[in-house]
């Protein structure tokens, strides 16, 4: 009997890859920023966590809301966008409060918040989150073809 592999959900795979890549970039940027200014590194971490958290909430809500009626979708999108922007505002204020004279914390937080945006653009341009999908389909097709050929050989004998 042919074995067909279950493909992982593409939205979930995209969300996880985006979060992993952006947190990696945020940590690398924070380490680099720490060599110049520890306050900037704190800002990068604060902004990065807020950006990833905002993306995560919106992405999870999108999966749930996609199954609802259109009038509920608009309300849910506006509500969660408000929460995300409020989170960004709180983080930016906290980063500003870290260093009110040279704004290094605020600039670091902006870098951290935009890290997820750059990762999303990278994934959209390169389709890197879908690279394993095609090879898995080809492998499943090849497995089915091999098993069919084996069945045909056993019937001929």
PyMOL CGO cylinders between C-alpha atoms (Angstrom):
from pymol import cmd
from pymol.cgo import CYLINDER

trace = [
    CYLINDER, 0.00, 0.00, 0.00, 1.45, 3.43, -0.93, 0.3, 1, 1, 1, 1, 1, 1,
    CYLINDER, 1.45, 3.43, -0.93, 2.57, 5.65, 1.90, 0.3, 1, 1, 1, 1, 1, 1,
    CYLINDER, 2.57, 5.65, 1.90, 1.63, 9.28, 1.60, 0.3, 1, 1, 1, 1, 1, 1,
    CYLINDER, 1.63, 9.28, 1.60, 3.34, 11.69, 3.95, 0.3, 1, 1, 1, 1, 1, 1,
    CYLINDER, 3.34, 11.69, 3.95, 1.30, 14.35, 5.70, 0.3, 1, 1, 1, 1, 1, 1,
    CYLINDER, 1.30, 14.35, 5.70, 2.50, 17.83, 4.76, 0.3, 1, 1, 1, 1, 1, 1,
    CYLINDER, 2.50, 17.83, 4.76, 2.88, 20.39, 7.55, 0.3, 1, 1, 1, 1, 1, 1,
    CYLINDER, 2.88, 20.39, 7.55, 0.59, 23.40, 7.47, 0.3, 1, 1, 1, 1, 1, 1,
    CYLINDER, 0.59, 23.40, 7.47, 2.21, 26.06, 5.25, 0.3, 1, 1, 1, 1, 1, 1,
    CYLINDER, 2.21, 26.06, 5.25, 1.04, 28.99, 7.42, 0.3, 1, 1, 1, 1, 1, 1,
    CYLINDER, 1.04, 28.99, 7.42, 2.44, 27.36, 10.53, 0.3, 1, 1, 1, 1, 1, 1,
    CYLINDER, 2.44, 27.36, 10.53, 5.73, 26.56, 8.78, 0.3, 1, 1, 1, 1, 1, 1,
    CYLINDER, 5.73, 26.56, 8.78, 5.97, 30.15, 7.52, 0.3, 1, 1, 1, 1, 1, 1,
    CYLINDER, 5.97, 30.15, 7.52, 5.20, 31.59, 10.97, 0.3, 1, 1, 1, 1, 1, 1,
    CYLINDER, 5.20, 31.59, 10.97, 7.79, 29.41, 12.70, 0.3, 1, 1, 1, 1, 1, 1,
    CYLINDER, 7.79, 29.41, 12.70, 10.50, 30.09, 10.13, 0.3, 1, 1, 1, 1, 1, 1,
    CYLINDER, 10.50, 30.09, 10.13, 9.84, 33.85, 10.29, 0.3, 1, 1, 1, 1, 1, 1,
    CYLINDER, 9.84, 33.85, 10.29, 10.07, 33.86, 14.10, 0.3, 1, 1, 1, 1, 1, 1,
    CYLINDER, 10.07, 33.86, 14.10, 13.23, 31.73, 14.15, 0.3, 1, 1, 1, 1, 1, 1,
    CYLINDER, 13.23, 31.73, 14.15, 15.03, 33.81, 11.56, 0.3, 1, 1, 1, 1, 1, 1,
    CYLINDER, 15.03, 33.81, 11.56, 14.02, 37.14, 13.07, 0.3, 1, 1, 1, 1, 1, 1,
    CYLINDER, 14.02, 37.14, 13.07, 15.02, 36.12, 16.61, 0.3, 1, 1, 1, 1, 1, 1,
    CYLINDER, 15.02, 36.12, 16.61, 18.37, 34.93, 15.26, 0.3, 1, 1, 1, 1, 1, 1,
    CYLINDER, 18.37, 34.93, 15.26, 18.88, 38.28, 13.54, 0.3, 1, 1, 1, 1, 1, 1,
    CYLINDER, 18.88, 38.28, 13.54, 17.80, 40.18, 16.66, 0.3, 1, 1, 1, 1, 1, 1,
    CYLINDER, 17.80, 40.18, 16.66, 20.24, 38.26, 18.85, 0.3, 1, 1, 1, 1, 1, 1,
    CYLINDER, 20.24, 38.26, 18.85, 23.10, 38.80, 16.39, 0.3, 1, 1, 1, 1, 1, 1,
    CYLINDER, 23.10, 38.80, 16.39, 22.27, 42.52, 16.14, 0.3, 1, 1, 1, 1, 1, 1,
    CYLINDER, 22.27, 42.52, 16.14, 22.06, 42.79, 19.94, 0.3, 1, 1, 1, 1, 1, 1,
    CYLINDER, 22.06, 42.79, 19.94, 25.48, 41.17, 20.35, 0.3, 1, 1, 1, 1, 1, 1,
    CYLINDER, 25.48, 41.17, 20.35, 26.97, 43.51, 17.76, 0.3, 1, 1, 1, 1, 1, 1,
    CYLINDER, 26.97, 43.51, 17.76, 25.25, 46.52, 19.34, 0.3, 1, 1, 1, 1, 1, 1,
    CYLINDER, 25.25, 46.52, 19.34, 26.48, 45.48, 22.79, 0.3, 1, 1, 1, 1, 1, 1,
    CYLINDER, 26.48, 45.48, 22.79, 30.07, 45.94, 21.66, 0.3, 1, 1, 1, 1, 1, 1,
    CYLINDER, 30.07, 45.94, 21.66, 29.28, 49.61, 20.93, 0.3, 1, 1, 1, 1, 1, 1,
    CYLINDER, 29.28, 49.61, 20.93, 26.60, 50.46, 23.50, 0.3, 1, 1, 1, 1, 1, 1,
    CYLINDER, 26.60, 50.46, 23.50, 24.81, 48.15, 25.97, 0.3, 1, 1, 1, 1, 1, 1,
    CYLINDER, 24.81, 48.15, 25.97, 21.74, 50.40, 25.97, 0.3, 1, 1, 1, 1, 1, 1,
    CYLINDER, 21.74, 50.40, 25.97, 21.39, 50.02, 22.21, 0.3, 1, 1, 1, 1, 1, 1,
    CYLINDER, 21.39, 50.02, 22.21, 21.59, 46.24, 22.67, 0.3, 1, 1, 1, 1, 1, 1,
    CYLINDER, 21.59, 46.24, 22.67, 18.77, 46.39, 25.23, 0.3, 1, 1, 1, 1, 1, 1,
    CYLINDER, 18.77, 46.39, 25.23, 16.72, 48.41, 22.77, 0.3, 1, 1, 1, 1, 1, 1,
    CYLINDER, 16.72, 48.41, 22.77, 17.33, 45.88, 20.00, 0.3, 1, 1, 1, 1, 1, 1,
    CYLINDER, 17.33, 45.88, 20.00, 16.21, 43.04, 22.27, 0.3, 1, 1, 1, 1, 1, 1,
    CYLINDER, 16.21, 43.04, 22.27, 13.12, 44.92, 23.45, 0.3, 1, 1, 1, 1, 1, 1,
    CYLINDER, 13.12, 44.92, 23.45, 12.13, 45.86, 19.92, 0.3, 1, 1, 1, 1, 1, 1,
    CYLINDER, 12.13, 45.86, 19.92, 12.87, 42.43, 18.53, 0.3, 1, 1, 1, 1, 1, 1,
    CYLINDER, 12.87, 42.43, 18.53, 10.76, 40.68, 21.12, 0.3, 1, 1, 1, 1, 1, 1,
    CYLINDER, 10.76, 40.68, 21.12, 7.92, 43.15, 20.57, 0.3, 1, 1, 1, 1, 1, 1,
    CYLINDER, 7.92, 43.15, 20.57, 8.10, 42.76, 16.79, 0.3, 1, 1, 1, 1, 1, 1,
    CYLINDER, 8.10, 42.76, 16.79, 8.08, 38.98, 16.95, 0.3, 1, 1, 1, 1, 1, 1,
    CYLINDER, 8.08, 38.98, 16.95, 5.31, 38.94, 19.54, 0.3, 1, 1, 1, 1, 1, 1,
    CYLINDER, 5.31, 38.94, 19.54, 3.20, 41.31, 17.44, 0.3, 1, 1, 1, 1, 1, 1,
    CYLINDER, 3.20, 41.31, 17.44, 3.74, 39.19, 14.34, 0.3, 1, 1, 1, 1, 1, 1,
    CYLINDER, 3.74, 39.19, 14.34, 2.98, 35.97, 16.22, 0.3, 1, 1, 1, 1, 1, 1,
    CYLINDER, 2.98, 35.97, 16.22, -0.32, 37.28, 17.59, 0.3, 1, 1, 1, 1, 1, 1,
    CYLINDER, -0.32, 37.28, 17.59, -1.44, 38.58, 14.20, 0.3, 1, 1, 1, 1, 1, 1,
    CYLINDER, -1.44, 38.58, 14.20, -0.42, 35.35, 12.41, 0.3, 1, 1, 1, 1, 1, 1,
    CYLINDER, -0.42, 35.35, 12.41, -2.20, 33.08, 14.89, 0.3, 1, 1, 1, 1, 1, 1,
    CYLINDER, -2.20, 33.08, 14.89, -5.30, 35.26, 14.82, 0.3, 1, 1, 1, 1, 1, 1,
    CYLINDER, -5.30, 35.26, 14.82, -5.26, 35.27, 11.02, 0.3, 1, 1, 1, 1, 1, 1,
    CYLINDER, -5.26, 35.27, 11.02, -5.44, 31.49, 10.94, 0.3, 1, 1, 1, 1, 1, 1,
    CYLINDER, -5.44, 31.49, 10.94, -8.45, 31.51, 13.28, 0.3, 1, 1, 1, 1, 1, 1,
    CYLINDER, -8.45, 31.51, 13.28, -10.22, 34.50, 11.73, 0.3, 1, 1, 1, 1, 1, 1,
    CYLINDER, -10.22, 34.50, 11.73, -9.89, 33.17, 8.18, 0.3, 1, 1, 1, 1, 1, 1,
    CYLINDER, -9.89, 33.17, 8.18, -12.71, 30.72, 8.93, 0.3, 1, 1, 1, 1, 1, 1,
    CYLINDER, -12.71, 30.72, 8.93, -15.15, 33.35, 10.24, 0.3, 1, 1, 1, 1, 1, 1,
    CYLINDER, -15.15, 33.35, 10.24, -17.69, 35.64, 8.57, 0.3, 1, 1, 1, 1, 1, 1,
    CYLINDER, -17.69, 35.64, 8.57, -16.31, 38.71, 6.70, 0.3, 1, 1, 1, 1, 1, 1,
    CYLINDER, -16.31, 38.71, 6.70, -17.82, 41.26, 9.09, 0.3, 1, 1, 1, 1, 1, 1,
    CYLINDER, -17.82, 41.26, 9.09, -16.09, 39.59, 12.05, 0.3, 1, 1, 1, 1, 1, 1,
    CYLINDER, -16.09, 39.59, 12.05, -12.79, 39.50, 10.19, 0.3, 1, 1, 1, 1, 1, 1,
    CYLINDER, -12.79, 39.50, 10.19, -12.57, 43.29, 9.87, 0.3, 1, 1, 1, 1, 1, 1,
    CYLINDER, -12.57, 43.29, 9.87, -13.37, 43.84, 13.55, 0.3, 1, 1, 1, 1, 1, 1,
    CYLINDER, -13.37, 43.84, 13.55, -10.85, 41.23, 14.70, 0.3, 1, 1, 1, 1, 1, 1,
    CYLINDER, -10.85, 41.23, 14.70, -8.13, 42.62, 12.43, 0.3, 1, 1, 1, 1, 1, 1,
    CYLINDER, -8.13, 42.62, 12.43, -8.63, 46.15, 13.74, 0.3, 1, 1, 1, 1, 1, 1,
    CYLINDER, -8.63, 46.15, 13.74, -8.70, 45.04, 17.37, 0.3, 1, 1, 1, 1, 1, 1,
    CYLINDER, -8.70, 45.04, 17.37, -5.51, 43.00, 17.19, 0.3, 1, 1, 1, 1, 1, 1,
    CYLINDER, -5.51, 43.00, 17.19, -3.73, 45.66, 15.15, 0.3, 1, 1, 1, 1, 1, 1,
    CYLINDER, -3.73, 45.66, 15.15, -4.56, 48.15, 17.90, 0.3, 1, 1, 1, 1, 1, 1,
    CYLINDER, -4.56, 48.15, 17.90, -3.04, 45.83, 20.52, 0.3, 1, 1, 1, 1, 1, 1,
    CYLINDER, -3.04, 45.83, 20.52, 0.07, 45.35, 18.39, 0.3, 1, 1, 1, 1, 1, 1,
    CYLINDER, 0.07, 45.35, 18.39, 0.56, 49.09, 17.92, 0.3, 1, 1, 1, 1, 1, 1,
    CYLINDER, 0.56, 49.09, 17.92, -0.01, 49.68, 21.64, 0.3, 1, 1, 1, 1, 1, 1,
    CYLINDER, -0.01, 49.68, 21.64, 2.70, 47.11, 22.36, 0.3, 1, 1, 1, 1, 1, 1,
    CYLINDER, 2.70, 47.11, 22.36, 5.05, 48.87, 19.94, 0.3, 1, 1, 1, 1, 1, 1,
    CYLINDER, 5.05, 48.87, 19.94, 4.29, 52.20, 21.61, 0.3, 1, 1, 1, 1, 1, 1,
    CYLINDER, 4.29, 52.20, 21.61, 5.03, 50.86, 25.08, 0.3, 1, 1, 1, 1, 1, 1,
    CYLINDER, 5.03, 50.86, 25.08, 8.29, 49.27, 23.93, 0.3, 1, 1, 1, 1, 1, 1,
    CYLINDER, 8.29, 49.27, 23.93, 9.39, 52.41, 22.09, 0.3, 1, 1, 1, 1, 1, 1,
    CYLINDER, 9.39, 52.41, 22.09, 8.68, 54.55, 25.14, 0.3, 1, 1, 1, 1, 1, 1,
    CYLINDER, 8.68, 54.55, 25.14, 10.58, 52.12, 27.40, 0.3, 1, 1, 1, 1, 1, 1,
    CYLINDER, 10.58, 52.12, 27.40, 13.51, 52.12, 24.96, 0.3, 1, 1, 1, 1, 1, 1,
    CYLINDER, 13.51, 52.12, 24.96, 13.42, 55.92, 24.85, 0.3, 1, 1, 1, 1, 1, 1,
    CYLINDER, 13.42, 55.92, 24.85, 13.51, 55.99, 28.65, 0.3, 1, 1, 1, 1, 1, 1,
    CYLINDER, 13.51, 55.99, 28.65, 16.71, 53.90, 28.63, 0.3, 1, 1, 1, 1, 1, 1,
    CYLINDER, 16.71, 53.90, 28.63, 18.69, 56.75, 27.08, 0.3, 1, 1, 1, 1, 1, 1,
    CYLINDER, 18.69, 56.75, 27.08, 17.01, 60.13, 26.77, 0.3, 1, 1, 1, 1, 1, 1,
    CYLINDER, 17.01, 60.13, 26.77, 20.08, 61.99, 25.56, 0.3, 1, 1, 1, 1, 1, 1,
    CYLINDER, 20.08, 61.99, 25.56, 21.53, 60.02, 22.65, 0.3, 1, 1, 1, 1, 1, 1,
    CYLINDER, 21.53, 60.02, 22.65, 18.43, 57.91, 21.73, 0.3, 1, 1, 1, 1, 1, 1,
    CYLINDER, 18.43, 57.91, 21.73, 20.53, 54.74, 21.34, 0.3, 1, 1, 1, 1, 1, 1,
    CYLINDER, 20.53, 54.74, 21.34, 17.88, 52.62, 23.07, 0.3, 1, 1, 1, 1, 1, 1,
    CYLINDER, 17.88, 52.62, 23.07, 15.14, 54.02, 20.85, 0.3, 1, 1, 1, 1, 1, 1,
    CYLINDER, 15.14, 54.02, 20.85, 17.16, 53.44, 17.68, 0.3, 1, 1, 1, 1, 1, 1,
    CYLINDER, 17.16, 53.44, 17.68, 17.95, 49.91, 18.81, 0.3, 1, 1, 1, 1, 1, 1,
    CYLINDER, 17.95, 49.91, 18.81, 14.27, 49.22, 19.46, 0.3, 1, 1, 1, 1, 1, 1,
    CYLINDER, 14.27, 49.22, 19.46, 13.40, 50.42, 15.97, 0.3, 1, 1, 1, 1, 1, 1,
    CYLINDER, 13.40, 50.42, 15.97, 15.99, 48.05, 14.51, 0.3, 1, 1, 1, 1, 1, 1,
    CYLINDER, 15.99, 48.05, 14.51, 14.51, 45.21, 16.55, 0.3, 1, 1, 1, 1, 1, 1,
    CYLINDER, 14.51, 45.21, 16.55, 10.93, 45.97, 15.53, 0.3, 1, 1, 1, 1, 1, 1,
    CYLINDER, 10.93, 45.97, 15.53, 11.85, 46.14, 11.86, 0.3, 1, 1, 1, 1, 1, 1,
    CYLINDER, 11.85, 46.14, 11.86, 13.84, 42.88, 11.98, 0.3, 1, 1, 1, 1, 1, 1,
    CYLINDER, 13.84, 42.88, 11.98, 10.66, 40.84, 11.51, 0.3, 1, 1, 1, 1, 1, 1,
    CYLINDER, 10.66, 40.84, 11.51, 9.69, 43.03, 8.54, 0.3, 1, 1, 1, 1, 1, 1,
    CYLINDER, 9.69, 43.03, 8.54, 12.99, 42.37, 6.83, 0.3, 1, 1, 1, 1, 1, 1,
    CYLINDER, 12.99, 42.37, 6.83, 12.69, 38.65, 7.48, 0.3, 1, 1, 1, 1, 1, 1,
    CYLINDER, 12.69, 38.65, 7.48, 9.16, 38.61, 6.05, 0.3, 1, 1, 1, 1, 1, 1,
    CYLINDER, 9.16, 38.61, 6.05, 10.37, 40.38, 2.89, 0.3, 1, 1, 1, 1, 1, 1,
    CYLINDER, 10.37, 40.38, 2.89, 13.27, 37.93, 2.62, 0.3, 1, 1, 1, 1, 1, 1,
    CYLINDER, 13.27, 37.93, 2.62, 10.95, 34.94, 2.93, 0.3, 1, 1, 1, 1, 1, 1,
    CYLINDER, 10.95, 34.94, 2.93, 8.52, 36.43, 0.41, 0.3, 1, 1, 1, 1, 1, 1,
    CYLINDER, 8.52, 36.43, 0.41, 11.24, 37.08, -2.17, 0.3, 1, 1, 1, 1, 1, 1,
    CYLINDER, 11.24, 37.08, -2.17, 13.16, 33.82, -1.78, 0.3, 1, 1, 1, 1, 1, 1,
    CYLINDER, 13.16, 33.82, -1.78, 10.26, 31.48, -0.82, 0.3, 1, 1, 1, 1, 1, 1,
    CYLINDER, 10.26, 31.48, -0.82, 12.74, 29.79, 1.50, 0.3, 1, 1, 1, 1, 1, 1,
    CYLINDER, 12.74, 29.79, 1.50, 9.96, 28.52, 3.76, 0.3, 1, 1, 1, 1, 1, 1,
    CYLINDER, 9.96, 28.52, 3.76, 8.64, 26.42, 0.85, 0.3, 1, 1, 1, 1, 1, 1,
    CYLINDER, 8.64, 26.42, 0.85, 11.91, 24.79, -0.23, 0.3, 1, 1, 1, 1, 1, 1,
    CYLINDER, 11.91, 24.79, -0.23, 11.33, 21.48, 1.53, 0.3, 1, 1, 1, 1, 1, 1,
    CYLINDER, 11.33, 21.48, 1.53, 7.74, 21.23, 0.30, 0.3, 1, 1, 1, 1, 1, 1,
    CYLINDER, 7.74, 21.23, 0.30, 8.53, 20.39, -3.33, 0.3, 1, 1, 1, 1, 1, 1,
    CYLINDER, 8.53, 20.39, -3.33, 11.18, 17.81, -2.55, 0.3, 1, 1, 1, 1, 1, 1,
    CYLINDER, 11.18, 17.81, -2.55, 8.81, 16.04, -0.14, 0.3, 1, 1, 1, 1, 1, 1,
    CYLINDER, 8.81, 16.04, -0.14, 6.14, 15.85, -2.83, 0.3, 1, 1, 1, 1, 1, 1,
    CYLINDER, 6.14, 15.85, -2.83, 8.64, 14.50, -5.33, 0.3, 1, 1, 1, 1, 1, 1,
    CYLINDER, 8.64, 14.50, -5.33, 9.88, 11.94, -2.79, 0.3, 1, 1, 1, 1, 1, 1,
    CYLINDER, 9.88, 11.94, -2.79, 6.31, 10.79, -2.08, 0.3, 1, 1, 1, 1, 1, 1,
    CYLINDER, 6.31, 10.79, -2.08, 5.59, 10.50, -5.80, 0.3, 1, 1, 1, 1, 1, 1,
    CYLINDER, 5.59, 10.50, -5.80, 8.79, 8.53, -6.33, 0.3, 1, 1, 1, 1, 1, 1,
    CYLINDER, 8.79, 8.53, -6.33, 7.94, 6.22, -3.42, 0.3, 1, 1, 1, 1, 1, 1,
    CYLINDER, 7.94, 6.22, -3.42, 4.48, 5.52, -4.86, 0.3, 1, 1, 1, 1, 1, 1,
    CYLINDER, 4.48, 5.52, -4.86, 5.98, 4.89, -8.31, 0.3, 1, 1, 1, 1, 1, 1,
    CYLINDER, 5.98, 4.89, -8.31, 8.57, 2.48, -6.87, 0.3, 1, 1, 1, 1, 1, 1,
    CYLINDER, 8.57, 2.48, -6.87, 5.94, 0.56, -4.91, 0.3, 1, 1, 1, 1, 1, 1,
    CYLINDER, 5.94, 0.56, -4.91, 3.70, 0.35, -7.99, 0.3, 1, 1, 1, 1, 1, 1,
    CYLINDER, 3.70, 0.35, -7.99, 6.62, -0.99, -10.05, 0.3, 1, 1, 1, 1, 1, 1,
    CYLINDER, 6.62, -0.99, -10.05, 7.37, -3.56, -7.35, 0.3, 1, 1, 1, 1, 1, 1,
    CYLINDER, 7.37, -3.56, -7.35, 3.72, -4.66, -7.29, 0.3, 1, 1, 1, 1, 1, 1,
    CYLINDER, 3.72, -4.66, -7.29, 3.73, -5.00, -11.09, 0.3, 1, 1, 1, 1, 1, 1,
    CYLINDER, 3.73, -5.00, -11.09, 6.87, -7.14, -11.00, 0.3, 1, 1, 1, 1, 1, 1,
    CYLINDER, 6.87, -7.14, -11.00, 5.43, -9.50, -8.39, 0.3, 1, 1, 1, 1, 1, 1,
    CYLINDER, 5.43, -9.50, -8.39, 2.26, -9.94, -10.46, 0.3, 1, 1, 1, 1, 1, 1,
    CYLINDER, 2.26, -9.94, -10.46, 4.23, -10.87, -13.58, 0.3, 1, 1, 1, 1, 1, 1,
    CYLINDER, 4.23, -10.87, -13.58, 6.12, -13.71, -11.87, 0.3, 1, 1, 1, 1, 1, 1,
]
cmd.load_cgo(trace, "trace")
